[in-house]
Amino acid sequence: MEVRRITPADWHLLRELRLASLRDAPEAFGQRYEQAAAEQESEWRSAARASSSGDRRAWFLARTGDAAAADALGLVQARRRPPSDCLVFSMWVAPAARRGGVGVALIDAVAEWARSWGAQRIVLWVFGANEGALRFYERIGFRVVPEGPDAESGRAFGALAMELPIGHPA
Ligand SMILES: CC(C)(COP(=O)(O)OP(=O)(O)OC[C@H]1O[C@@H](n2cnc3c(N)ncnc32)[C@H](O)[C@@H]1OP(=O)(O)O)[C@@H](O)C(=O)NCCC(=O)NCCS
């Protein structure tokens, strides 16, 4: 299995994986399948391009690395929120690949990218009813953010904010 940052040429894979995730787990995400399916090719191309380099935003894709197989396994989106937070969205692993460490590998890739521009923590939101994802994030070190703007904005749509410190103390 390999996890790598998206390239501009991967726009079709981004579309395929994102639509698969919204079909598979509509309850886990804030966007509706129909909304994503209606997006123009130019929007996917532009998202892939903008996320392929630099420290503003990134998508990471997990694949088997086996060219003969239907090899897309999962994806995650990360965005820089200055000064030092990395926000994570759209995390999904294909059902057949779950519990095999793909989720951990995706978060590791995000953390490596985020550390490269000095992030101190990863922040994400998970719907309260999404027990599996909550267990996953807790297992890998995330904790619920009890109060503050991220906790409040999450609460407004039934989600918990979670954080993982990733900074190295000076
Ligand atoms: C949450 C999700 C990304 C986890 O991906 P994954 O590749 O299965 O996770 P990993 O294999 O890296 O899991 C690492 C550890 O987390 C824990 N874990 C993962 N999924 C779990 C679950 N459903 N229930 C309880 N613990 C879980 C386990 O301890 C696991 O280690 P183990 O399998 O050796 O016991 C995946 O289940 C998924 O895509 N769910 C649907 C979409 C979704 O909810 N996304 C999150 C939106 S916020």
The ligand as a Tripos MOL2 file, in Angstrom:
@<TRIPOS>MOLECULE
LIG
   48    50     1     0     0
SMALL
NO_CHARGES

@<TRIPOS>ATOM
      1 C1        -12.7600    5.7830   10.0550 C.3       1 LIG1
      2 C2        -11.9720    5.0950    8.9240 C.3       1 LIG1
      3 C3        -11.3430    6.1770    8.0680 C.3       1 LIG1
      4 C4        -10.8680    4.2250    9.5450 C.3       1 LIG1
      5 O1        -10.0160    3.7230    8.5220 O.3       1 LIG1
      6 P1         -9.2430    2.2990    8.6310 P.3       1 LIG1
      7 O2         -8.3200    2.1940    7.4930 O.co2     1 LIG1
      8 O3        -10.2250    1.2180    8.8370 O.co2     1 LIG1
      9 O4         -8.4280    2.5190   10.0060 O.3       1 LIG1
     10 P2         -7.1280    1.6830   10.4840 P.3       1 LIG1
     11 O5         -7.1310    0.3100    9.9130 O.co2     1 LIG1
     12 O6         -5.9140    2.5270   10.2330 O.co2     1 LIG1
     13 O7         -7.4360    1.6220   12.0520 O.3       1 LIG1
     14 C5         -6.4470    1.8200   13.0730 C.3       1 LIG1
     15 C6         -7.0650    1.4650   14.4170 C.3       1 LIG1
     16 O8         -8.1800    2.3290   14.7020 O.3       1 LIG1
     17 C7         -9.2040    1.5740   15.3660 C.3       1 LIG1
     18 N1        -10.4210    1.5060   14.5230 N.ar      1 LIG1
     19 C8        -10.5090    1.7200   13.1890 C.ar      1 LIG1
     20 N2        -11.7770    1.5880   12.7750 N.ar      1 LIG1
     21 C9        -12.5090    1.2700   13.8740 C.ar      1 LIG1
     22 C10       -13.8810    0.9880   14.0880 C.ar      1 LIG1
     23 N3        -14.7740    1.0140   13.0790 N.pl3     1 LIG1
     24 N4        -14.2890    0.6860   15.3630 N.ar      1 LIG1
     25 C11       -13.4210    0.6600   16.3950 C.ar      1 LIG1
     26 N5        -12.0850    0.9110   16.2480 N.ar      1 LIG1
     27 C12       -11.6390    1.2220   14.9900 C.ar      1 LIG1
     28 C13        -8.6430    0.1870   15.5890 C.3       1 LIG1
     29 O9         -7.9890    0.1560   16.8470 O.3       1 LIG1
     30 C14        -7.6410    0.0670   14.4610 C.3       1 LIG1
     31 O10        -6.6090   -0.8720   14.7160 O.3       1 LIG1
     32 P3         -6.9350   -2.4560   14.6020 P.3       1 LIG1
     33 O11        -7.6860   -2.6890   13.3290 O.co2     1 LIG1
     34 O12        -5.5620   -3.0670   14.6090 O.co2     1 LIG1
     35 O13        -7.7450   -2.7860   15.8150 O.co2     1 LIG1
     36 C15       -12.8830    4.1770    8.0720 C.3       1 LIG1
     37 O14       -13.6050    3.3210    8.9210 O.3       1 LIG1
     38 C16       -13.8800    4.9140    7.1890 C.2       1 LIG1
     39 O15       -13.5460    5.3310    6.0820 O.2       1 LIG1
     40 N6        -15.1560    5.0800    7.6460 N.am      1 LIG1
     41 C17       -16.2040    5.6610    6.8300 C.3       1 LIG1
     42 C18       -15.9900    7.1330    6.5480 C.3       1 LIG1
     43 C19       -15.8240    7.9440    7.8020 C.2       1 LIG1
     44 O16       -16.5180    7.7650    8.7900 O.2       1 LIG1
     45 N7        -14.8580    8.8890    7.7540 N.am      1 LIG1
     46 C20       -14.5590    9.7820    8.8520 C.3       1 LIG1
     47 C21       -15.2870   11.0760    8.6790 C.3       1 LIG1
     48 S1        -14.9090   12.2130   10.0290 S.3       1 LIG1
@<TRIPOS>BOND
     1     1     2 1
     2     2     3 1
     3     2     4 1
     4     2    36 1
     5     4     5 1
     6     5     6 1
     7     6     7 2
     8     6     8 1
     9     6     9 1
    10     9    10 1
    11    10    11 2
    12    10    12 1
    13    10    13 1
    14    13    14 1
    15    14    15 1
    16    15    16 1
    17    15    30 1
    18    16    17 1
    19    17    18 1
    20    17    28 1
    21    18    19 ar
    22    18    27 ar
    23    19    20 ar
    24    20    21 ar
    25    21    22 ar
    26    21    27 ar
    27    22    23 1
    28    22    24 ar
    29    24    25 ar
    30    25    26 ar
    31    26    27 ar
    32    28    29 1
    33    28    30 1
    34    30    31 1
    35    31    32 1
    36    32    33 2
    37    32    34 1
    38    32    35 1
    39    36    37 1
    40    36    38 1
    41    38    39 2
    42    38    40 1
    43    40    41 1
    44    41    42 1
    45    42    43 1
    46    43    44 2
    47    43    45 1
    48    45    46 1
    49    46    47 1
    50    47    48 1
@<TRIPOS>SUBSTRUCTURE
     1 LIG1         1 GROUP 0 **** ****
